[in-house]
């Protein structure tokens, strides 16, 4: 009898969680789902030019930079990437093949 009650409660709990998870209050925003950060309207701290000889760029986690790739393509990007130390720039800017983004920890995460 106890096992039956526990089983029923478990099914009800899973059902409630899946119902709540699909509601708008628990929906992830595009920003929360972005593994590499997101485009931004904020003023960039600097501009990084990526050309054919660029093999890597160094940024700080939570930094917003303007990435100029090629002659006329610029994107302002905030590197909100908790848990990543590096990734290919082509994940966020098509055509930026063979360029690696290296992330330094933000002072905002230092706890001081």
N, C-alpha and C positions, 0 to 999 in steps of 0.2 A: 504494500500500500504506500509506504513512504517513497519507494522508487517511482511509483506512478505519479505521485504528486510532484516529485522533483522533475520528472520528465516533462510533465505538463507545464510547470513553471519555466523550464528551460526553453520549451517551444514558444511560450508566450514572450519571453525575454528576447529571443532571437527575432521574432516577428515584430516586436515593438522597435527594436534597434533598426531593422531594415526599413520600417516605415518612416522612422525619424530621419534616417540617413538620406532618404529620397526627398525630404521636404526642403523648401527653399532656405530655411534657417540653417541647415547643415550643408548646403551646397558649397563646394569649393569654388572660389573665384578663379579666373584665368591666371591671376597673379600667384595664387597659392599652388596652382598646378604646374607652373613653369619651373622646370628643374635647373635652368641656367640663368634665371633672372627674367627681366621683362623690359619692354620698351618704355620710355619715360618721357614726360614733358618737362621734367626738372632741368635746371641749368646744369650742364655737365661741368665736372671739376677740371676736365682737360679734354683735348682731342687727340686721338691716336690714329695715325695714318698707317694703313695696312697696304703694302705694295708687294710686288713679286719677290722681293728679297726678305720680307718679314717672315720669320719662323716662329716667333712667340711674342706674346704681350704679357705684361705684368699688371695686374689690377688688385685692388683691395676689395674684399667682400663688402657689399653694400655701396660701393663706389658707383657713381653715375658718370659715364664717359661718352663722348661722341666718337663713334668709330667711323672713320672715313675709309671706305674700301673702294678702290678703283678711282676713276675720274669724277664721278658724279653721284656716288651712293654714300649717304651718311645716315647712320642710325644712332639715336641716343639710347643707351642701354644702362640699366641698373643691375649690377651683378649680385643679386640676392640668391646665393647658392650654398646655403648651409649644407655641409657634408661633402662638398666637392673640393678637391685641391687643384684639379686641372681638367680641361675638356677641350675638344676641337672647336675652334671659332666657327667652323662651318655648321655647327649645331644651331647657331643663331643668325649667322650671316651667310647665305648661300654664295658660293664662289670664293670663300676665304679658306680654301683647301690648304692643308699642310701648315696651318698656323695653330699653335696651341696657346690657350689662355691659362696662365698660372695665377692662382689666387692666393693672396696674403690675407691672414686673419685681420678682421677689422678691430680697431681699438674699442669699438662699441661692445664687442663680445668679451673684452678682457675682465670685466667685472670691477674695474677700479674707477 
